[in-house]
């Protein structure tokens, strides 16, 4: 059993061309470019959560020092 989901989406022609050029420039397949860009689009949310955890840890450490 595969952990991949196969889909088919419609994109504006101009966006499809931009993705194709970006894939070529980065040395990735079109699929790999799409995956990388989608993963990156979720990173800021994850980074914000991580920063909040770090900030809380720093506050607790400083409070423990008195």
C-alpha positions in Angstrom: 0.0 0.0 0.0 1.3 3.4 -0.9 1.3 6.5 1.3 0.9 8.7 -1.8 -2.3 10.4 -3.0 -2.7 10.7 -6.7 -4.7 13.7 -7.9 -5.4 15.8 -10.9 -5.8 19.6 -10.6 -6.4 22.3 -13.1 -4.1 25.3 -13.0 -4.0 28.5 -15.0 -1.6 28.1 -18.0 0.6 30.9 -16.8 1.0 29.4 -13.3 1.7 26.0 -14.8 4.5 27.6 -16.9 5.9 29.3 -13.9 6.0 26.0 -12.0 7.6 24.3 -14.9 10.3 26.9 -15.1 10.9 26.9 -11.4 11.2 23.1 -11.5 13.8 23.3 -14.2 15.7 26.0 -12.4 15.8 24.0 -9.2 16.7 20.7 -10.9 13.5 19.1 -9.7 10.6 17.3 -11.4 7.4 19.2 -11.7 5.9 17.0 -9.0 8.8 17.5 -6.7 8.5 21.3 -7.2 4.8 21.2 -6.3 5.4 19.1 -3.2 8.3 21.4 -2.0 6.2 24.5 -2.5 3.2 23.1 -0.8 5.3 21.9 2.1 6.9 25.4 2.4 3.5 27.1 2.4 2.7 25.3 5.7 6.1 26.0 7.3 5.2 29.5 8.7 2.4 28.1 10.8 4.7 25.4 12.2 7.5 27.9 12.8 5.1 30.2 14.7 4.2 27.3 17.0 7.8 26.3 17.5 8.8 29.9 18.3 6.0 30.2 20.8 7.2 27.0 22.6 10.8 28.3 22.6 9.6 31.7 24.0 7.6 30.0 26.7 10.6 27.8 27.7 12.8 30.8 27.9 10.3 32.6 30.1 10.1 29.6 32.5 13.9 29.3 32.6 14.3 33.0 33.4 11.5 32.9 36.1 13.2 29.8 37.7 16.4 31.8 38.0 14.6 34.4 40.0 
